Amino acid sequence: MRKSLRPITFRRVVEAAFCVEDEHELSYQQFQDIFALSANRSKEILREMARMGLISQEDGHYVRTETTGQFVQAVRDDDWRSVHDLMMGYPYYAAFYRGVKNSGPIELHDLQDLISDEEFNFNETALSVISDWTLRIGSLQRNVFNNHYYDVDGTGESFTKVLLNAYDDLNLSGSGNLKQRYVEIPKIREYVCEQLKISRKRFDTTFVDLYGNNIGRWELAGAPITTHAKKSSTKIKSLVFSQMLDRVSIELTSDRYLQGIEYGRKQYYYLAIHTRDVL
């Protein structure tokens, strides 16, 4: 059995699955012609897709399976939890995800030795490919300020308590540990999400509800167009799926510009907490 994976972008995984679902059966040559690939690359992709369990090989052709249909429908429905569940049938994806879930928050270079064994060779390429998939699917997140990977199944800890602690930890300037009062919301978000193991979307929803109950106790502030609060050195990865007629489009985005909090149709990037008595 091959120990290393064949590197494929998640966009190509989706495109290949939709192609096999539509055609029901494909040869290497047909796949090569549809996507303008080399013969070797066509073989690599289809063989790895079969290894993922998303398609099946029969007599030199690749055919759709029940899993192909489930995967395609989940992508159409933006049901990324179901996509994740199906991808757990791919040994490399499953080993990576479980490694992060069991040992995270963790950096990739610390994870490599934990999940590499006689069956799987998690070299730099494999780590880069699978980590990219998990971030785009949303099964894992990465703190853009410390590069820690973690699952988003939640810890059950108090959101308010963790947020207040994060605010206190970040509410210090670089000189003399002086309090700066206004703290960057993107930084608070990243550290709270890591601590609670929740998605950024869930943070935003919970934060807005909490702020609405504490206007006056908490204060939001905007930011200039150019400010360090809006930018990180590490990119946040995501994807957008769309389909028009017979064309499937997957846009893979990687954004260094961080979102603030939207409240009352305005974007805010700084938070000041005047009292810890929270409603």
C-alpha positions as MATLAB code, in Angstrom:
seq = 'MRKSLRPITFRRVVEAAFCVEDEHELSYQQFQDIFALSANRSKEILREMARMGLISQEDGHYVRTETTGQFVQAVRDDDWRSVHDLMMGYPYYAAFYRGVKNSGPIELHDLQDLISDEEFNFNETALSVISDWTLRIGSLQRNVFNNHYYDVDGTGESFTKVLLNAYDDLNLSGSGNLKQRYVEIPKIREYVCEQLKISRKRFDTTFVDLYGNNIGRWELAGAPITTHAKKSSTKIKSLVFSQMLDRVSIELTSDRYLQGIEYGRKQYYYLAIHTRDVL';
ca = [
       0.000    0.000    0.000;
       1.290    3.477   -0.886;
       2.444    5.263    2.305;
       2.367    8.831    0.987;
      -0.585   10.718   -0.444;
      -0.804   12.187   -3.913;
      -1.184   15.961   -3.406;
      -4.518   17.325   -4.682;
      -6.219   20.616   -3.933;
      -9.665   20.384   -2.390;
     -11.024   22.262   -5.402;
      -9.881   19.420   -7.638;
     -11.398   16.840   -5.288;
     -14.788   18.551   -5.610;
     -14.497   19.016   -9.378;
     -13.522   15.371   -9.874;
     -16.387   14.104   -7.710;
     -18.938   16.211   -9.622;
     -17.461   15.037  -12.923;
     -17.723   11.337  -12.027;
     -21.204   11.886  -10.611;
     -22.345   13.457  -13.910;
     -20.602   11.004  -16.239;
     -21.162    7.900  -14.067;
     -18.003    6.369  -15.563;
     -14.675    7.899  -16.614;
     -11.399    6.733  -18.077;
      -8.038    8.397  -17.466;
      -8.158    9.818  -20.986;
     -11.632   11.307  -20.586;
     -10.687   12.935  -17.300;
      -7.478   14.213  -18.848;
      -9.364   15.800  -21.737;
     -12.091   17.403  -19.587;
      -9.646   19.173  -17.266;
      -6.719   19.615  -19.697;
      -4.352   17.579  -17.537;
      -1.301   15.515  -18.296;
      -1.756   11.742  -18.429;
       0.215   11.259  -15.219;
      -1.712   13.912  -13.325;
      -5.026   12.456  -14.462;
      -4.022    9.056  -13.088;
      -2.767   10.528   -9.818;
      -6.019   12.344   -9.120;
      -8.362    9.477   -9.965;
      -6.306    6.940   -8.024;
      -6.251    9.150   -4.945;
      -9.978    9.825   -5.247;
     -10.538    6.063   -5.198;
      -8.301    5.827   -2.156;
     -10.515    8.397   -0.458;
     -13.510    6.184   -1.148;
     -15.243    8.932   -3.156;
     -15.190    6.912   -6.410;
     -14.487    3.297   -7.324;
     -12.172    1.686   -9.880;
     -13.574   -1.003  -12.159;
     -11.734   -2.509  -15.153;
      -9.593    0.527  -15.886;
     -12.459    2.974  -15.435;
     -13.612    5.005  -12.463;
     -17.287    4.907  -11.546;
     -19.623    6.740   -9.190;
     -20.692    5.137   -5.947;
     -23.290    5.938   -3.327;
     -20.582    7.899   -1.495;
     -19.944    9.993   -4.622;
     -23.577   11.091   -4.628;
     -23.571   11.822   -0.894;
     -20.425   13.928   -1.207;
     -21.748   15.902   -4.181;
     -25.068   16.585   -2.461;
     -23.369   17.687    0.757;
     -21.231   20.182   -1.174;
     -24.308   21.507   -3.011;
     -26.094   21.963    0.317;
     -23.083   23.680    1.973;
     -23.292   20.853    4.500;
     -19.628   20.827    5.421;
     -20.181   18.706    8.512;
     -21.393   15.887    6.245;
     -18.443   16.508    3.903;
     -16.156   16.123    6.918;
     -17.874   12.880    7.954;
     -17.371   11.456    4.453;
     -13.734   12.593    4.335;
     -13.112   10.696    7.573;
     -13.160    7.604    5.352;
      -9.839    8.778    3.880;
      -7.089    7.452    6.186;
      -4.842   10.497    5.827;
      -7.629   12.957    6.610;
      -8.849   10.870    9.541;
      -5.363   10.479   11.035;
      -4.691   14.213   10.769;
      -8.048   15.250   12.213;
      -7.854   12.801   15.140;
      -4.280   13.866   15.828;
      -5.353   17.498   16.195;
      -8.507   16.616   18.140;
      -6.587   14.443   20.608;
      -3.519   16.683   20.996;
      -4.663   20.164   20.032;
      -4.332   23.056   20.170;
      -1.066   22.157   18.442;
       1.307   23.458   15.777;
       1.881   21.377   12.653;
       5.560   20.684   13.314;
       4.646   19.212   16.711;
       1.883   17.108   15.176;
       4.000   15.484   12.481;
       5.769   12.956   14.708;
       2.550   12.085   16.545;
       0.662   10.923   13.446;
       3.437    9.511   11.250;
       3.894    5.754   11.570;
       4.635    2.665    9.497;
       1.341    3.042    7.635;
       1.330    6.798    6.981;
       4.159    9.075    5.943;
       3.119   12.571    6.952;
       5.800   14.590    5.212;
       5.610   18.360    4.734;
       3.514   17.984    1.587;
       0.964   15.729    3.263;
       0.652   18.091    6.236;
       0.199   21.080    3.951;
      -2.461   19.376    1.797;
      -4.585   17.864    4.579;
      -4.350   20.887    6.872;
      -5.551   23.059    3.985;
      -8.558   20.757    3.444;
      -9.581   20.772    7.108;
      -9.401   24.571    7.329;
     -11.470   25.062    4.197;
     -14.067   22.455    5.190;
     -14.201   24.023    8.658;
     -13.602   20.854   10.662;
     -10.510   22.492   12.170;
      -9.429   26.078   12.741;
      -6.040   27.744   13.109;
      -5.301   30.651   15.404;
      -3.728   33.119   12.977;
      -1.580   34.659   15.702;
       0.128   31.534   17.065;
      -0.575   28.911   14.355;
      -2.284   26.502   16.766;
      -4.671   24.022   15.117;
      -7.735   22.826   17.028;
     -11.096   21.152   16.462;
     -14.326   23.154   16.780;
     -16.491   20.714   18.724;
     -16.576   23.005   21.780;
     -15.341   22.583   25.359;
     -18.475   23.688   27.228;
     -16.619   26.404   29.147;
     -18.238   29.763   29.860;
     -17.974   32.111   26.874;
     -18.145   35.199   29.091;
     -15.436   33.994   31.462;
     -13.029   33.064   28.676;
     -13.672   36.328   26.830;
     -13.013   38.421   29.949;
      -9.803   36.493   30.623;
      -8.664   36.969   27.021;
      -9.440   40.689   27.265;
      -7.350   40.976   30.451;
      -4.432   39.036   28.931;
      -4.421   41.153   25.762;
      -5.106   44.448   27.511;
      -1.450   45.258   28.005;
       0.854   47.423   25.928;
       4.330   46.339   24.909;
       6.012   48.771   27.318;
       5.738   48.381   31.045;
       2.606   46.230   30.877;
       0.414   49.336   30.842;
      -3.251   48.748   30.193;
      -4.391   50.059   26.822;
      -8.164   49.675   27.476;
      -9.132   49.163   23.814;
      -8.232   45.653   22.629;
      -8.368   44.369   19.058;
     -11.494   42.246   18.562;
      -9.813   39.985   15.955;
      -7.210   39.012   18.579;
      -9.867   38.373   21.197;
     -11.792   36.266   18.704;
      -8.791   34.087   17.816;
      -7.856   33.350   21.417;
     -11.418   32.764   22.623;
     -12.131   30.431   19.699;
      -8.989   28.437   20.485;
      -9.751   28.237   24.196;
     -13.396   27.246   23.696;
     -12.794   25.302   20.461;
     -15.587   27.071   18.617;
     -15.924   28.490   15.112;
     -15.398   32.173   14.364;
     -19.020   32.384   13.228;
     -20.227   31.081   16.588;
     -17.977   33.600   18.379;
     -19.459   36.492   16.420;
     -23.065   35.450   17.085;
     -22.462   34.942   20.813;
     -20.439   38.158   21.135;
     -23.132   40.294   19.474;
     -25.816   38.881   21.778;
     -23.630   39.508   24.827;
     -22.731   43.036   23.754;
     -26.406   43.867   23.163;
     -27.087   43.101   26.829;
     -24.116   45.164   28.039;
     -24.144   48.409   26.074;
     -22.593   51.030   28.345;
     -20.627   48.423   30.274;
     -18.844   47.463   27.057;
     -17.813   49.889   24.338;
     -17.039   49.170   20.691;
     -14.828   51.353   18.490;
     -14.083   51.427   14.790;
     -10.664   51.586   13.153;
      -8.903   53.509   10.367;
      -8.792   51.911    6.936;
      -5.155   50.970    7.531;
      -4.559   49.460   10.954;
      -2.714   46.447   12.350;
      -6.001   45.283   13.911;
      -7.285   44.351   10.454;
      -4.349   42.283    9.278;
      -2.496   39.122   10.303;
       0.667   37.446    9.027;
      -1.210   34.146    8.592;
      -4.136   33.765    6.216;
      -7.629   32.561    7.096;
      -8.634   29.936    4.536;
     -12.157   29.251    3.307;
     -14.048   28.211    0.200;
     -17.132   29.243   -1.727;
     -19.065   26.757   -3.871;
     -21.332   27.716   -6.747;
     -22.925   25.883   -9.663;
     -24.464   27.360  -12.807;
     -25.958   24.968  -15.345;
     -23.207   22.431  -16.086;
     -20.375   24.410  -14.520;
     -19.073   23.821  -10.997;
     -17.004   26.540   -9.354;
     -15.000   26.313   -6.139;
     -13.296   29.506   -5.028;
     -10.507   28.923   -2.518;
      -9.918   32.120   -0.557;
      -6.971   32.997    1.670;
      -7.377   36.304    3.460;
      -4.937   38.171    5.705;
      -7.523   40.882    6.383;
      -9.425   40.078    9.555;
     -13.058   40.844   10.170;
     -14.267   42.993   13.027;
     -17.688   42.660   14.623;
     -20.741   43.946   12.782;
     -23.289   45.680   14.978;
     -25.963   48.061   13.746;
     -24.623   47.708   10.186;
     -21.219   49.032   11.253;
     -17.894   47.251   11.613;
     -16.049   47.566   14.924;
     -12.498   46.454   15.579;
     -11.846   47.418   19.204;
     -13.472   46.529   22.516;
     -13.267   48.330   25.856;
     -14.760   46.666   28.938;
     -15.523   49.187   31.668;
     -16.913   46.745   34.220;
     -16.724   42.991   34.687;
     -20.336   42.900   35.918;
     -21.820   41.327   32.828;
     -25.503   40.760   32.154;
];
